Structures are given as C-alpha cells and as structure tokens.
Amino acid sequence: MNSPANGTKATVERYLRAIADRDAPTVLELLADDVEFRIAGDHPVSGTWKGRDAVVGGFLLPLGELFDPDAGYTIEVRSMIADGEQVAVECLSRSVTKDKVPYENAIVSVYTVADGRITRMHEYFDTAYFTKTLAAR
C-alpha cells in the first residue's frame, strides 16, 4: 500500500543517501526554496538557517569542510518513522575528520516534507562529542 507517509519517507531516505554520497545536485533538488534547518545546542554549527541558500552555505558546506574529503561518509539509519508530512530518523553518522580522527555520532532528526521536498529539519546529537572531535580542531 502506498501512503503519503511512504512518499515522505522516500524523500528523506533519498536526501540521506545524497548527503552520504556528497551528491550536491540531489540535495539541492530535495530542499524546498524556503526550507528551515535548526541544529540544537551551543556549538559552532548550532543555529537556525532559513532558505535553501542559507542552509547550504551556512550549514551544509561548513559542516562538510570539517571532514576529510577523501574519507567516506556513512549514515546508518537505525529507525525511521513517518506520519503524514513528518519523518523522524535515528541514525549513526560516521566519517573521519580533516585531522584523521574517526568520527561517529548518533543523531535524531525530524523532517517535514511537502510536495516531495524537505521544508523543515530539526536535528539533535551529542554536542559535547561533536565539539571535542570536530569543532575544537
């Protein structure tokens, strides 16, 4: 059975694959023009970005610059729950920092999807680990 929640879930799955693959065109395609991202916490990449350009330029690109560009980046989805336009994802993010330090952080994200595009994402993760491993370098 194909429900609206299946479509929202497929959009988020596609977005996560594009992030892991560093597939910028697909990431851009999946973000609504007026998308809003919010990263909880008090660290260098916490904040709220509104609009596709702000999300990409103010969050995604600076975050990507913290990782070794030659290292792989994986997102292991542990659970995903979709209800209407909302999708909640629990995942494990793994990579290597620019300083060659292994990185592994558990993340919970809540997405809102409308018309096949992400309109909102709020993300929560271990900010102390993030700061120690990435932001302090």
N, C-alpha and C positions, 0 to 999 in steps of 0.2 A: 504494500500500500504506500502510495506516495503522498505524504502530508506536507503542509507548509514547513513544519519543523525540519523535515528531511532536507528541504532546499536550503534552509538557513544553516544547517549543519554542514552540508556540502560546501557552501560558500566559505565557512570558517576553515574546514579541512583544506580546501584549496589555498586559502591565504597562508595557513601554517606551512604547507609544502613550499609555497613560493618564498616565504621568509627563510626557511631552511636551505632552499636551493639558491638563495640570493637572486631571485628572479624578479627584478625591479618592474618590468612591464606588467607582469601579472599582479604584483602587489598594488601598483597604481590603478589598474583596472578594477580591483576589488574594493577600493576605498571610495566612498561617496565624496563628492566635492566638499560637503560640509561636515565631514567626519570629525568626531571628537575622541581623542585619546586622553586617558588620565592614568598616570602612574602614581600609586600611593607611596608615601614615605618622605623622608628628608635626606636626599642624596642627590648627586649630580644629574641624574636623569629623571627625577621625580617632577611632576608638574602636570599641566593640562595644555593640550595643543588642539586648536580648532581650525579645521580646514585641511585639505589634503597636503598642500604645500608646507604648512606648519608641522604636520605630523611627520612628513618625510624629512624635511630639512631640520626640524628642531628635535626630533626624537629618533627616528629610524636610522638616519645616516650617522649622527653622533654615536649612537649605541653600537652600530656596526664597526665603527672605527676603533673600538676598544678591543676587538678580537683580531686574531691572526688571520689575514686574508687568505692564507694558504691552508689553513686548518678547516676541517669540516665543521658544520654546524648542524646539530640534530635537535629535533623536537619530538620527544616521545610522548604521545598522548596517552595518558593513563585513564582518563574518563572524559566523556563529553555528554552533556545533557542539553537537549534542545526542547524549547517550549515556545511555540509561536515564533516571534521575531528574536527571541533571546536564546543564546547559546553559552553555556558555562563549560570551561575547559580546565582540566587539571593536567599539567604536563611537566616533563623534566627537560630542561634545556641544557645541552652540552656543547662545549667547544673548547678552544684554547685561547688565552689572552695574547695580546701582542708581545707580552713578556714570556711567552711559552709556559704559562701556568694553566693547568687543567681547570676548567670551569664547569660546574654542574649546579643548577639551581632549580628548585621546584617552584612552579608558577601556577597561579589560578587567574584566569582571565574571564571576564563576562563581556560578550559581544552582543550588539544589536544589529540585525541585518534587515534591510528593506530593499525590495526590488533587486535582489542578488548582489547588493553591495553593503559593506560594513559602514554603519553610520555612527557607531559608538563602541569603544573598547575601554574597559577599566581593568587594570592589571595589578596583582598583588604578588609579592615574592619576598624572600629573605633579604631585606635591605642591608642588614649588618654584613652578611656574607658578600653581597654584591659590592658594597663599599670596600671591604677588606681585599677582595680578589680583583676587582676591576677599577673602581673609581679612585683608589688611593695610589694607583701606579702612574 
